[in-house]
């Protein structure tokens, strides 16, 4: 049992978890992740200015940009696409990631830990699974969280893409039974 498991369960996210990047399969997530790799080139991370919204305009509803401050460590939502906001039941633009806890106890704390891993490791990570979202109920999702850097050394932004899929009641039940 992972020390984060009780926090994840309390956040209603026990059906979600990290995914190896090679196991991601959603075409939109893969397109944005491959875009990140192209922009990175031979650097550790691309620069935020390398990310041209014209290149991925049709995916804007599924994207987020998170500002990373280091001293003290703080994460702030800077851009939240409409699909992300609708799924979470709120647009947290301009608010701290931890503010999510006010509407969905513990979820902001879980997200803070996920984004902190991306910021400190300075490499992308994948996530996915099933969970209940405040705005749209139980959904399957797949996501990639990608670091950006102004200097090439420390993470200054996290660029994310999330794809959502409705799940049937039978699929949800099968997932819950498998978890027992």
N, C-alpha and C positions, 0 to 999 in steps of 0.2 A: 504494500500500500504506500502510495506517494504521500508526502506530508501535505500536498496541495489538494488531495482528494476530498476531504471534508469541505473545503472552501468551494471547490468546483461543484460538488453536489448541492451545497446550500445556494449556489448561484443558479441552479437549474440547468447546469451545463455538463452533467455527468455523461451524456451521450456524445460529447465532443472531445477532441483531443488533437495532438500534433499529428501531422502526416509528413512522411518523407516527400520531398519535392518531386522525386521521380514517380511517386504514387498518385500525384494529382492528375485529374483527368478532365476537368471541366474546360472546354475550349476557350472561354473568356479568361479564366484564371491563367491558363497556359500561355495565352497570347500576351497578357500583361507581364507575366513572369519572364517570358522570352524577350519582351521589349526591355525590361530592366537589365537583363544580361547583355543585350546589344549596347545599351547606353553605358553600362559599366565598362565595357571593353576590357582593358588590361588593369583596371584600377580595382581597389577593394570594394568601392561603392560608387555609383554615379552621383553627380551633384544634383540638387533639387532643380536647378535651372536646365538640366539636361532633359527633364521630363516635360515634353511639349504636349499640352492638352489637345492640340489639333490631331496628334497621332492616335489618340484613343478616345476621341470625343463621344463616340457611341457607347462607351463603357462608363462614362462619368457617373451615372446613377449608382454604380456598384463600387465606386472608389472612395477612399478616405486618405487624408494627409494628416499626420499627427506630428506636432512639434515636440522635440525632445530638448529639454533644458537640463543641464548637468549639475549646477551648483546653486541650490539643491536640485536633486533629480525630480523632474516634474514632466508629465505628459499632458499635452493640450490638443484637443481636436481643432484642426484648422479648416478642413474641408470634409464634408460628409455628403455623399451622393444621396439622391432621393430614395433609392431602393434600400440603402442601408438604414436611413432614418426611418422609413416606413416599417421595416422589419423590427427595428428596436423600439418603435413607438415614440421616438423623440429625435430631434436634431440637437446634438450636443456641441455644435460648432461654437468655438470660443470657450468651452468649458473643459475642466480637468477630466481625465479619464476616470479618476476616483469619484467624480460627481455622479457617475452612472449608478453607484451604490445607493443613492438617494431614491431612485425609482425601481431599481432591481437589486436588492441587497446581495452583496458579495460579487456581482458580475463585474463591476468596475475594478474591484481588487484583483479578480482573475485576469481581466484584460491588462491591467497594469503590469502584472507579472509576465504575461506573454510578450507585451511590447518591450518590457525591460530586457528580456532575453534577446530579442532582435537587436535592440540598441547596443547591448554589451558584447554580443557575439559578432556584430557587424556583418551579418549574412542573413539571407532570407530564410524564412521558415514557412511551412505549410500547416494548415489546420483543416479540420472537417468533422463531419458527423451529423447527428441530429440533436436538436435542442428546442426548447420552447422560447420563442421570441415574443416580447410584449405586444408588438404591433400586428403580428400575423400568425401567432400560434406556433404549432410544431412544424419545423422545416428542416430539411437536410441542407447543409451548406458545405462549401469548400472555399478556402481562402489562402492567399499568399500575403505575407507581411515582409516588406523589402526595405532595407535601410538606405538612406541617402545621406551624403555628407558634403558640406561646403569645402572642407579642407582635405578630404580624403582619408582622414584619420579617425574622427569620432562621428557617431551617428547624430545628425541634427534633425532629421525628419524620418518618419516611417510612412511609406507609401503602401496602401493595402488595396486588394481587390477581393470581393466576396461574391460568390454566386449562390443563389438560393433556389431551392426546389421544394414544391409542395410534396408532402408525403401522405399516403393514405393511412387510414386508421389501422388497417391490417399490417402495413409496413411498420408503423409505430409500435404496435403490439408485439410484433416479431422482434424488434430491436429491444424492447423492454424485457421480454422473456429471455432473450439471449444474455442480457446483462445480469440475470439472477444467478 
